[in-house]
Amino acid sequence: MNRSGPHRRTRRATAALAAALVLTGAAGCSAKAGGGGEDKPAEGGVTTGTGVTATAIRLGALTDMTGVYASLGKSVTQAQQLWIKQANASGGICGRRLELTVRDHGYDPQKALAGYTELEPQVLGFAQFIGSPFVAAVKDRVEGQDKGLVVPQAWSASLLGSASIRTIGATYDIETVNAVGYLLDQKRIASGDRIGHVYFEGDYGENALAGAKHAAGKAGLTIVEQKIKPTDNDMSAQVAALKQAGVKAVVVSAGPKQAASLVGVAAAGGWNVPVVGNNSAFAPQLLATPAGAALQKDYYVAASSLPIGDPAPGPAALAAAYKAEYPDAGLDNGVVAGYTAAAVYGEALKKACADKDLTRAGVGKALLGLKSYDGGFGITHDFSDPKAPSTRQSVIMKPDAQVPGGLKVVKEAAVAPAAQDYTPAG
């Protein structure tokens, strides 16, 4: 596989990232209350507002460390704390230290909404918000009165169109089109085949289903649906139904536990079909479970970045810095997602500072100026249009227990033909 092209394109960005990742300094995590109040002029002519003082920029993180995405939430949060530490070690932004206030909602809707209500008056915005349904639940508040920039770890197309809620990467529907496109490229499925789709009820799964239906329509495939709840961990019934339906492949738009159960149950029953999952449907801890061998055989994951174990300079530098900071922590793609979200937020803050407007409106406007952002992870992002995803590209990966983070690239960043002119189902 020739991997020189994307790496040449990201050489400058990855070199800068590698240099930044060797910085050390005091941690910038804080749980202080109080924001900057009404927008007001400050020293140096920089206008400030809620979450910004003369000495600090306060950001929030609404994460899941105890629920269905606990492993992801821990990695995302620690990666963001690492970025905060590095930013502060290099002098902060706009002469201010960065602070990150974290709340664990455990993937509970009531706790997620309570966490947002608590932190919103205290912070400039949110560098993390896990859970598409929860972000969607506060969308009207964010857009209508709050206006704080939210960078969620959620990729539903329903979040597109907002100047204040900005996802990083392809939306679930486009990601699913790219995943199905990979199976078509590899001739694992063909026109006339049936493919199964196991998906969470709600925003995430149903957006992914829209993508699967679009890809199926373009390729002459038939979708066999299996809708599940986040609390459904045993996929035996779903596997039995899909096997009886004669599907030739399965898409899973759920959590890591559901993906492992599906693949493991299928293998145990001697049912051998390829399975592709969205970026949220894998955790490297699965490789140490009884399903580990089956996952490494014929399971694939789509995402909008190179994996943390990739040898490219960006992932390699981040992996080294993360392990140095958290020697007992495992590596997974949550590290890349969290670090990238914080870094993008940082770029918006720097631009807002240069524009002398560190208000919520100023930061949101500054993000629109990032038209070709390359953080060193294989994909360039364009944030100039809130109605469009920052990219349509996906990297296709396969689990491998020998690789740090448990994933290796089998197809570099690309856009499936069916995704080229597809309109996300917002």
Beta strands, then each sheet from edge to edge (+ up, - down):
strand 1: 40-41
strand 2: 47-48
strand 3: 56-63
strand 4: 97-104
strand 5: 125-129
strand 6: 194-200
strand 7: 222-228
strand 8: 249-253
strand 9: 275-277
strand 10: 299-303
strand 11: 357-358
strand 12: 373-374
strand 13: 380-381
strand 14: 394-399
strand 15: 407-414
sheet 1: 1+ 2- 11-
sheet 2: 4+ 3+ 5+
sheet 3: 7+ 6+ 8+ 9+ 10+ 14- 15+
sheet 4: 12+ 13-
end
